[in-house]
Amino acid sequence: MPVATKPPADLPTAPVHPAAATIKPFSLNELKHAVARLERAGPGRSGLSRWSRLQDRVVSLGIPTMDTHLPWGGLPHGALHEIAGEGADREQGAAAAGFAAFWLAKLQAAGPVLWILRAAARASIDLYAPGLSQQGLSQQGLSQQGLVRQRLDPDRLILVSARRDDEALWAMEEGLKSKGLGAVIAEIGRLDLTASRRLQLAAETSGVTAFALRRWRLMTEAEREARQPVAAMTRWRVTSLPGGGALKWQVRLARCRGGRPAEWMMEQADGSDLLHAAPLSGDLAEALVDRSLETGAAKRQVAG
Amino acid sequence: MELGIAPGLGVADAQALAPGLMVEPADPAGDAAALHRLAEWATRFSPLVAPDPADGLMLDVTGCAHLWGGERQLLEDALRRLESHALSATGAIAGTIGAAWATARFSGARFGTGAILPPGSVSGALAGLPVQALRIDAATADGLMRVGLRKIGDLYPMKRAGLAQRFGTALITRLDQALGCAGETLSPLSPPPDRRVSLGFAEPIATPESIHRVAELLVERLSRELAEHQRGARSLRLSAYRIDGAVSAIAVGTARPSAEPRHLFHLVAGKLEQIDPGPGIEFMSLAADRTEVATPLQSGLIDADESAISAADLAPLMDRLANRLGADRLARPMPVESYVPERAVKLVPPLEETKQKPWPSLPPRPTRLLPNPEPIEVMAPVPDDPPITFRWRRIQHRVVWAEGPERIAPEWWRPAASGADEALETRDYYRVEDEAGGRYWLYRAGLYQDRRAPRWFLHGVFA
């Protein structure tokens, strides 16, 4: 479907298949709405305006190769995104949480982050704030003071312990319905299509960004759950790579609505605070994609 | 009673007087519990109810009677309802606790009837009652009878000093309390709520929809009252009085004083299903047990502390989460000045206003810290070196990179917990990376000692 894969920014002026244009003069508008509805994968009220609003609200990671690959120039706010480690949680779960922290650090500007943990009680919380606060990355100076640190601020983090997945999903939906949060992230084992649709709709309605951080105890569970369809805007898989002690990940965009899957190697340059990402797969054109999107993203950051 | 059966009579004698008399063992605890339940039931008439062991209830109906159309109607309604629960009772309303007690028990009223002593009539009404009606112990009463003081009225002309000397000051106190010369207060079942609204129904209700609707009405009325007095509720109690006499209640709390009807109703609605209507509910009340002055929240012109969590926006969400999951499941991390990693974070209530302390700048710390460090099997060439391989949760990891040690010494100023406290041992932390790219935080517990294999633990996983 060529129309569907276009970046949505082009939607209003997108060239429509000649056949569609010649049938009826007013079918173009209908088609746009239909496409927008399809893209949203939900019953639409004002699909198109919703899209254009999403366009204004994008969080970019500040790594051009990754941001420009995403059809929105970053991750859209008010949507559900899934992040998981590749494999069982005990080894790869920390990398997935770390990757999530990068996005959350950016989203904290809008409000505190609600982190719903899988923990029976406070005493069994394994998320470690001092470690988490070291996650995040610096960006080449937008202000003239050089590097701007953007790290997760534990003071703007609210932890909720959920004993079961249903509690976590309920708490997540409540968080997404409320105002004043920058993002909601929940550690979830089982997530089906219906539950993820509810979350996606709740996120769309409130504009709060949602992350499902998948945690699987067993390898078999990981394999089964990773194959399940989820109504998320993007699905990410993060794996630690040997990096001589420094942060180094293989980041795979397994699914991206309206975009193509891709894979990067993300690492922290030795001794510096800067992160780089190099595409591991996909064609070269992806890496050298039109720079206008990137500058657009940069402008937004200046404005923000 | 007509047969002469009275407390204190032997069982055999009683059965001789009334053949076929049913005998039940006395159950003081059960009676007390039943009386307590009855007192709860009676909170429908007034929030101030005190059980009066072993067989009485005392209600402070000051300012409540108008809801029933007058004291007479209130008393009749109460007695009728008690009768419908198969309880024989008499009642009295009077200006003092002592007078009401005496009149209800000693005026000879038949069950199901009651008396009301209008103001000013107390001393006259009590004059004809026996001295036992003064809530005095049996010995004092006997003593009074012996000297011919049988009625309360007989005491009026007596010299107080003489009475006190002969029978103790308790008698004088009781007399003064009954006549209103000395103060007396009830010690109610539960402290009176700051605000309370209630609604009675002509027909008992039982459907979830109608309970929902009534709760909505009550919340609306309570919030209006709260708003008028510029107060906000910190805790709410919704009580449903059932026709079988039971009371089903739910309680919710708020993180900050609130009079916002939508917020309060949302909290109550989340627990409405816990109300058990049983055979039907005839009366419902919503009480704000605790209220505080509600200062309208305002995010100041100059944001004093940018990193603080905006309580105004988040309070409703925090309340919903806390009321469903429990307040102990919500937290915000706070730095603590401690070198021991697991002590460096304290969890505080999310909206608690605390002084923001800066997070200390530390060497690399893991993203996930295991709540309990897990013992690992390690192969290390030299005791002071990081391991070459380690086995964690049955999987062998070969170390390809390591950094350390970072020595974390025990905090000697902390008193030792009972037994061997692991946190009191010196730890040497290493950051290691295995072949697969996993980055772990290991430590060796205790200082190196001869003839003792060092113990190793895995404490965290880096991103």
HADDOCK unambig.tbl for C-alpha pairs under 7 A between the chains (distance, minus, plus):
assign (segid A and resid 91 and name CA) (segid B and resid 438 and name CA) 6.25 0.50 0.50
assign (segid A and resid 94 and name CA) (segid B and resid 367 and name CA) 5.95 0.50 0.50
assign (segid A and resid 94 and name CA) (segid B and resid 368 and name CA) 5.99 0.50 0.50
assign (segid A and resid 94 and name CA) (segid B and resid 461 and name CA) 6.10 0.50 0.50
assign (segid A and resid 94 and name CA) (segid B and resid 462 and name CA) 5.94 0.50 0.50
assign (segid A and resid 94 and name CA) (segid B and resid 463 and name CA) 4.56 0.50 0.50
assign (segid A and resid 95 and name CA) (segid B and resid 463 and name CA) 3.92 0.50 0.50
assign (segid A and resid 98 and name CA) (segid B and resid 367 and name CA) 6.78 0.50 0.50
assign (segid A and resid 98 and name CA) (segid B and resid 463 and name CA) 5.11 0.50 0.50
assign (segid A and resid 112 and name CA) (segid B and resid 309 and name CA) 6.45 0.50 0.50
assign (segid A and resid 121 and name CA) (segid B and resid 329 and name CA) 6.60 0.50 0.50
assign (segid A and resid 122 and name CA) (segid B and resid 329 and name CA) 6.40 0.50 0.50
assign (segid A and resid 123 and name CA) (segid B and resid 371 and name CA) 6.82 0.50 0.50
assign (segid A and resid 124 and name CA) (segid B and resid 371 and name CA) 5.44 0.50 0.50
assign (segid A and resid 125 and name CA) (segid B and resid 371 and name CA) 6.57 0.50 0.50
assign (segid A and resid 126 and name CA) (segid B and resid 368 and name CA) 5.26 0.50 0.50
assign (segid A and resid 126 and name CA) (segid B and resid 369 and name CA) 5.02 0.50 0.50
assign (segid A and resid 126 and name CA) (segid B and resid 370 and name CA) 5.32 0.50 0.50
assign (segid A and resid 126 and name CA) (segid B and resid 371 and name CA) 5.77 0.50 0.50
assign (segid A and resid 127 and name CA) (segid B and resid 367 and name CA) 6.20 0.50 0.50
assign (segid A and resid 127 and name CA) (segid B and resid 368 and name CA) 4.78 0.50 0.50
assign (segid A and resid 127 and name CA) (segid B and resid 369 and name CA) 6.20 0.50 0.50
assign (segid A and resid 128 and name CA) (segid B and resid 366 and name CA) 6.89 0.50 0.50
assign (segid A and resid 128 and name CA) (segid B and resid 367 and name CA) 5.33 0.50 0.50
assign (segid A and resid 128 and name CA) (segid B and resid 368 and name CA) 5.31 0.50 0.50
assign (segid A and resid 128 and name CA) (segid B and resid 369 and name CA) 5.50 0.50 0.50
assign (segid A and resid 129 and name CA) (segid B and resid 333 and name CA) 6.68 0.50 0.50
assign (segid A and resid 130 and name CA) (segid B and resid 365 and name CA) 6.39 0.50 0.50
assign (segid A and resid 131 and name CA) (segid B and resid 364 and name CA) 6.90 0.50 0.50
assign (segid A and resid 131 and name CA) (segid B and resid 365 and name CA) 4.33 0.50 0.50
assign (segid A and resid 131 and name CA) (segid B and resid 366 and name CA) 4.76 0.50 0.50
assign (segid A and resid 131 and name CA) (segid B and resid 367 and name CA) 4.54 0.50 0.50
assign (segid A and resid 132 and name CA) (segid B and resid 367 and name CA) 5.14 0.50 0.50
assign (segid A and resid 154 and name CA) (segid B and resid 333 and name CA) 6.38 0.50 0.50
assign (segid A and resid 155 and name CA) (segid B and resid 307 and name CA) 6.62 0.50 0.50
assign (segid A and resid 155 and name CA) (segid B and resid 308 and name CA) 6.99 0.50 0.50
assign (segid A and resid 155 and name CA) (segid B and resid 333 and name CA) 6.73 0.50 0.50
assign (segid A and resid 156 and name CA) (segid B and resid 307 and name CA) 6.44 0.50 0.50
assign (segid A and resid 156 and name CA) (segid B and resid 308 and name CA) 6.85 0.50 0.50
assign (segid A and resid 156 and name CA) (segid B and resid 309 and name CA) 6.11 0.50 0.50
assign (segid A and resid 157 and name CA) (segid B and resid 332 and name CA) 6.19 0.50 0.50
assign (segid A and resid 158 and name CA) (segid B and resid 331 and name CA) 5.90 0.50 0.50
assign (segid A and resid 158 and name CA) (segid B and resid 332 and name CA) 4.93 0.50 0.50
assign (segid A and resid 158 and name CA) (segid B and resid 350 and name CA) 6.17 0.50 0.50
assign (segid A and resid 159 and name CA) (segid B and resid 330 and name CA) 5.72 0.50 0.50
assign (segid A and resid 159 and name CA) (segid B and resid 331 and name CA) 5.08 0.50 0.50
assign (segid A and resid 159 and name CA) (segid B and resid 332 and name CA) 5.84 0.50 0.50
assign (segid A and resid 160 and name CA) (segid B and resid 329 and name CA) 5.54 0.50 0.50
assign (segid A and resid 160 and name CA) (segid B and resid 330 and name CA) 4.70 0.50 0.50
assign (segid A and resid 160 and name CA) (segid B and resid 331 and name CA) 6.50 0.50 0.50
assign (segid A and resid 161 and name CA) (segid B and resid 329 and name CA) 5.10 0.50 0.50
assign (segid A and resid 161 and name CA) (segid B and resid 330 and name CA) 6.70 0.50 0.50
assign (segid A and resid 171 and name CA) (segid B and resid 321 and name CA) 6.68 0.50 0.50
assign (segid A and resid 175 and name CA) (segid B and resid 317 and name CA) 6.83 0.50 0.50
assign (segid A and resid 178 and name CA) (segid B and resid 317 and name CA) 6.47 0.50 0.50
assign (segid A and resid 179 and name CA) (segid B and resid 313 and name CA) 6.40 0.50 0.50
assign (segid A and resid 180 and name CA) (segid B and resid 313 and name CA) 5.50 0.50 0.50
assign (segid A and resid 180 and name CA) (segid B and resid 314 and name CA) 6.46 0.50 0.50
assign (segid A and resid 240 and name CA) (segid B and resid 437 and name CA) 5.14 0.50 0.50
assign (segid A and resid 240 and name CA) (segid B and resid 438 and name CA) 5.91 0.50 0.50
assign (segid A and resid 241 and name CA) (segid B and resid 436 and name CA) 6.48 0.50 0.50
assign (segid A and resid 241 and name CA) (segid B and resid 437 and name CA) 4.11 0.50 0.50
assign (segid A and resid 242 and name CA) (segid B and resid 433 and name CA) 6.94 0.50 0.50
assign (segid A and resid 242 and name CA) (segid B and resid 435 and name CA) 6.58 0.50 0.50
assign (segid A and resid 242 and name CA) (segid B and resid 436 and name CA) 6.35 0.50 0.50
assign (segid A and resid 242 and name CA) (segid B and resid 437 and name CA) 3.72 0.50 0.50
assign (segid A and resid 243 and name CA) (segid B and resid 437 and name CA) 6.92 0.50 0.50
assign (segid A and resid 244 and name CA) (segid B and resid 401 and name CA) 6.00 0.50 0.50
assign (segid A and resid 245 and name CA) (segid B and resid 401 and name CA) 6.67 0.50 0.50
assign (segid A and resid 245 and name CA) (segid B and resid 433 and name CA) 6.21 0.50 0.50
